[in-house]
Amino acid sequence: ADSGINQNDGSMINSPLLVTGRYLKGLVLNGGNQSVSAYNNNGYLSLTDTVTIDLWIKPYATDALRVLVAKDKEGYPALGNYVLRIADGKLQFGYSVLTSGTDTFTDTWIGTSKPVIFPNRWYRVVASHKFGSDNKPKIWVNDIEQTLGDWLVNGDIDFSQLPYTNSENLSIGSTTSFDSNFSGIIDELKI
């Protein structure tokens, strides 16, 4: 449930369980078909200026791709508004821009230069980015700012463009575009 003023409550998909979390109760996801779909009431989760994602995680697996949070659109090949994921232990932040005057999306990713997330440990993860500039986002793990690699761009991108937005719900622990569900506990998510 959303305890903020925007009331972006969600629906649990395929019955994830509430368990003891880092603080009070957390949500355990099985890495298969469980997730949460948080309602995008009044577009408050469609962000075009700055995004900050703050959450506690205890992953059971960090291999392959494991999505923490995704604001994407089902059926689109692009990342969407924003995505935070684990990729073989590295944290990655990504988003898409719609090339002006076309129907072409360009995806961009940036992540930690080395693995920083390992199974069966609690981590506080914070990612923050100001859209519309080529400045790198900031990613912290347990309040320590991480060294990031270079932007990974699929095609040409104009960093002055704002991200692609949509009216879709926010996916927690999964994405609607590709199969890479989170396995572990998510607690105290704030956007």
N, C-alpha and C positions, 0 to 999 in steps of 0.2 A: 504494500500500500504506500502511496505517496503521502508523506507527512507534510509536504510543502503546500504553499498556497495555490498551486496550479492544479492539484488533484489529478495527476497523470497516473492513476491507478492502472493496474495491469491484470492480465489473465495468465494463469499458469497453464502451460501447454504440456500435456501428457503427464500430469501429476508429479512434478518435482516435490520433494519433501522439505519441510521446515525442520532444521536441526539446530543444535547449539552452534552459534556462529562466533565470530570474533567478539562481537558485542550483542548480547541477547540472542536473537534468532537469525540464522542465515538460510540460504536456499541452496540445497544440494542438487546439482544437475548431473545426469548420467553420461554425458558425452555423446549420446545417441540422438534421441528425439525430444528431450526435455528442454524447455526454455520458458521465458516470460515475454509476453507482448505487452508493452506499456503504452497506454493510449496517448496519442499526441493531441491532447485537448488544446484547442485554439492555436495550434501551431507552435506552442512553447518549446517543443523539442526539435523544431526545424531551425537550426542555427546558421546565421550568415556572418556574424561578427566575430565572436570569440566562443570557443567551446572549452570547458574544463570538465573532465571526467575524473571522479574520485571514488574509489571503491576498495574494499578489502577482498582478497581472494585467497583461497587455499586450493590450488590445482592438484588433481590426482594424476594428471598427465599433461606434459608440456611438449610432446612430440607433434609433428605436423602443424596444422593451423588450428587454433582454439580461440574462437571469437568470444570476447568479453561483452562488448556492446556494439550494436550496429544500427544505424539509421539509414537503411537501404530500401530499395523498392523491388518487390518480387517480380521476376521475369526480366529484369534489366541486368545486363552483364556488368554494369559499372558498380563501384563501391557505394555510391550514394553520398548522403550528406556527411557522414563521418563513421569511422569504424576503429575500434581499439581491439587488438588481438594479440595472442601469443603465437609465435612462429618458431618452433624448435627452441624454446626457452628465451627467445628475444621478444621484447615488447615492440609492437608496431602500431603506428597511428596512420590512417589513410583517409583520403576523400577523393571525390570526383568533381571535375568541372565540365560544364557543357560548353563546347566550343561555340563561340558566338555565331549565330546565323546558320547553325547546322544541327543535326541530330546526333552528333558525335561526342562521346564522352571520353575524357582522358583521366585515368586513375593515377594517383600519386601516393607513395608510401614513404615513411621514414621510420627507422627503428633503432633500438640500442645496437651498439656495434658488437656486442657479445651476449651470450645467454646470461640472463639475470633472474630468471624465474625457474624454480626447480620444484618437483612434486613434493606434496605433503608438508609444506611449510606455509605459514601465513605471511602475506605481503600486503602492504598498503601501496596501491598504484594510483598515481595522479598523472594525467596527461592534459596539457593545455596548449591551445593554438589560437592565434589571431589570424583569421582568414584575410585574404586580399593582400598578402605580402609574401615575400620569399624567405622570411625569417623561419628558422626551424622551430617546431613546437618544443616544448619542454616536457620531459618525462622524468618523474621521480619514482623511486622504489624505496619504501620505508624511509621517506623524507630525505633521500640522497639523490641529487640530480644526476641523471645518467648521461654518458657520452653517446651521442647519436651519430649514425653514419650519414651518408649522403642521401638526398631524395632519390627514390626509385620511381621513374616516370615511365608510364606506358604510352609513348607518343610524345607530342609536343604539348607543353602546358604554359599558360600565361598565369603566373602566380598572382597577378593583380586581380584576376577574376575571382568572384565569390563562388563557394561550393554549390553544386547541384543540391537543391532541396526538394522535398516531397512531403506529402501529407500522411505518409505511412506511419504506423506505430514504431516505437523503438523496440528492437529485439535485444533481450538480455540473455547471454549465453549461446546465441546462435545468430545466423543471418538468413535472410530469405533468398539470397542469390547463390550461395554455394554451401556445400556440406562441410562444416568445420565447427561442430558444437563443443562447448566448454565442458570439461569433466572436473567437477570439484564443487567447492562452496563459494558463493558470492554473498557478500554482506555489506551493508551500509553504502549502497550506490547513491552518488549525488552527481547531477549534471547541472 
